[in-house]
């Protein structure tokens, strides 16, 4: 599988200040290689049964426990997406991404 894109997987941490105000920070948990392609709309429904609006990319990558729904994927240090769905196959993942 050709995986030309560098993808940093990020997880969030919520902390609270002395007044109880929450702040969310994102930090890297892994860097992987992926193949990120344009995707969305009707294809998301036909191929995965997903009706959520806003999905614009699909990423193919090797199986990796750090690729989880709700985390972020930073593609080539410039584009930030939320991982909205992970389809696990024996040898790879197909991941649906929504811009942040």
Buried (B, 14 or more C-beta within 10 A) or exposed (E): EEBEBBBBBBBEEEEEEEEEEEEEEBEEBBEBBBBBEEBBEEBBEEEBEBEEEEBBBBBBBEEBEEBEEEBBBBBEEEBBBBBBBBEEEEEBBBBBBBEE
